[in-house]
Amino acid sequence: MQYTQACNKGILIRNTPRLKVSVWDEVEEAKSQERYARIMEATIPFVDISIEQGYRHNNRVMNNGVIVYKVDDMSIRKSIRALCTDVYNCCIEYDQPECQIFWCILSQKYEEIVTKVDFDEIKTRSGC
C-alpha cells in the first residue's frame, strides 16, 4: 500500500488489532499497565464529561503507533495540527501517556479528515 496515496483525507490511521469499540474498552485495558493506571482516576472524569458534552463512547479505538499525515492542503493541515495539539495537551494536562483514550474522544470532531484502515493494512518494520 502506498500510504500517502491511501491517505486521502489528511490522516491515515489503523484500527487496533483487537476490536475495541468503546473508549471504555481502552480504559479497562489501560488499567492493567501501571504507567496508565496510576493516573486513571483523573482521566475517567475527562471521558465522562466528554460524553456528557456529546462525544460518543462507542467510537472505534485506533492504533496510534503509525499515523500518516497528508499536509498539502493548508486547511486540512490546520485541522490535523489542532487534533494533534488537543490530544497532546490532554496527555500533558492529565499526566496520562495513554493517548488512545484522548484520541478516541477528540478525533470525533475531525472525522472528515481521518481515514481508518484495518490494522494489517499498514505494516511496520517488524511486520506487525
Salt bridges, closest charged atoms under 4 A:
GLU26 OE1 - LYS20 NZ 2.68
GLU28 OE2 - LYS31 NZ 3.00
GLU29 OE1 - ARG18 NH2 2.34
GLU29 OE2 - LYS20 NZ 3.08
ASP86 OD2 - LYS109 NZ 3.44
ASP95 OD2 - ARG38 NH1 3.38
GLU111 OE2 - ARG56 NH2 2.68
